[in-house]
Amino acid sequence: NILELIQSKISKTGFVVVPRMVYFAPKKVFSAPKGVSGVLGGLNGFNTLDMNGFKPNSKTKTTTPEYFLVEKRRAQRKKSVLKKFKTRGRFILAGSIINREKPCILNSEELASLYHFPYTGEKVEAIRAISSRRGRPPISLPVE
């Protein structure tokens, strides 16, 4: 069974990707555990016991050791991570490359699954449908 799944995967076009995620929010609602766990929980649906899966690179966090200039150093790390995220650069923190990205190869089907979530058929309650009158087509409309 696993061999068939591997053959199915390699039969499709593959793309080398390095998935990245940055969580930011206003200070009043910022909660790193909630933000990160939501994304990781969503990615857990793609993990399998006997095949591949996603896991976070814990070396790219912006936490700092609790000694001198803690807030200033944390702010610098956050700025650096956001800048590197925007420019797709490597995260260089504390003088060395901490994010030694391990690229993964996703085929076209897997990549589409990540970025195009399945439609659940639920209606959005915030958008209300309005009724409109049905009009007749213009008299001068050509009919063939």
Secondary structure, 3 states (H helix, E strand, C coil): CHHHHHHHHHCCCEEEECCCCCCCCCCCCCCHHHHHHHHHHHHHCCCCCCCCCCCCCHHHCCCCCCCCCHHHHHHHHHHHHHHHHHHCCCCEECCEECCCCCCEEEEHHHHHHHHCCCCCCCCCCCCCCCCCCCCCCCCCCCCC
